[in-house]
Amino acid sequence: MSSLRLVSSSTIQAANDNNDDSSQLIDLTVWDLIGLERESIQQGLLYHHPNQVDTPNQIQHLKHSLSSTLSFFPPFAGRLVITEYEDNTATCFIACNNAGALFVHAVAENTTISDILQPNKYVPPIVNSLFSLNGVKNREGTIQPLLVVQVTELVDGIFIGLTVNHVVADGKSFWLFVNSWAEISRGFQKPSKLPTLERWFLNDTDHPIRFSFSMEEEKKKFQSGQLTTRFFHFTRENIAHLKSKANGEVTLGNTERRISSLQALLAHVWRSVVRCERIDPQEVLYYILLIDARTRLIPPLEDDYFGNAADAGVVIMKAGELLEGGLGNVAWNMNKVISLNSDEKIKNRYKSWLRTPQLPSMGMHTTFASQLLIIANSPRFNVYGNDFGWGKPLAVRSSAENKRDCKIVLFAGAEEGSIDIEVCLPYEILEALGNDAEFLDNHSIG
């Protein structure tokens, strides 16, 4: 496989600034601010590249449709503004000043679709180079664009890689933007779902929010080392089997709650990772689930709320309990944590951070990777509906940014009802997973 050749790099501004004030300011919420010390969201789509497509016109069309889409998503054409104070606190907001997004056109002359979709499902290093602004932290959005699109031509395909400042948007907002861009690229005058740009604050929250901050902290770079990532595919039938098994193993009494398909799948993956790692049965393990807060607040936020609105739920179990208690027991513990993530709990955590507003830093685990697994993204996001005018994507991939040896990223699968999971763990654990009979019994190789 080849290295990339840069063809061009250009700034794309919103075609029509829909704001009466071109320097509209958007104050950031607690959910937004806690991502300042982390890296961007980097996810992208792989497509066949039809021979009859005129590539120069295709690139120009993507630039034009991106410009039109930015008119409906002004934060992505803006920049962050951080103001520091003498007491080592700061405030941060988005200036929707139409400074523009960055569009990069590149060519990987010897890289094919099959190189990206390797049979063993490991993600090859070339994927990281299909994204721009690698290693840039969200806090650097004061001088770096908040959205970068890199379109890379392959021998027989095209990859559209997006880098999005995580302070500006979460996964749901990310895919809302991609869905909207694809629609406009196909000829829509405006997106079928318009984003709600107004941020949510508790009634008594003063904003902009002040938080502990020092630019000196920028010197503390997070070193992740060489990450190994592998994809596993679960069909609708695989998932239905796991759900049936999990619900059959627990006595639920009079409760109307049931273990969901996703809870059963995540429980299966967690147990499999721990089994492959063979850790002490008394070791305490943590499974962090990022839960969409939009529907859990009272009143709920709009479904198309644009920004960050994810709250964390933590499942805590000992390794022995996790393995010996069965799939249903693990899934039910997960179900309970999710159901307890109520309006009151979310708001209490929000207020707690406001009392001691400090930014969490990215650390690296020095013990077992599975002591703390983090689940990100959602199979509910519309990934395979993103047709820019030359067909639906073949696959979705993400880069090593915002990852470490403990992260599991969820995606919808290409077939209806299927789910792909991207697992970032040490190579020896991923190899063990790929050879684990119990794990493979519920996993499709295809």
Order of alpha helices (4+ residues) and beta strands (2+ residues): beta-beta-alpha-beta-alpha-beta-beta-beta-alpha-beta-beta-alpha-beta-beta-alpha-alpha-beta-beta-alpha-alpha-alpha-beta-beta-beta-beta-alpha-alpha
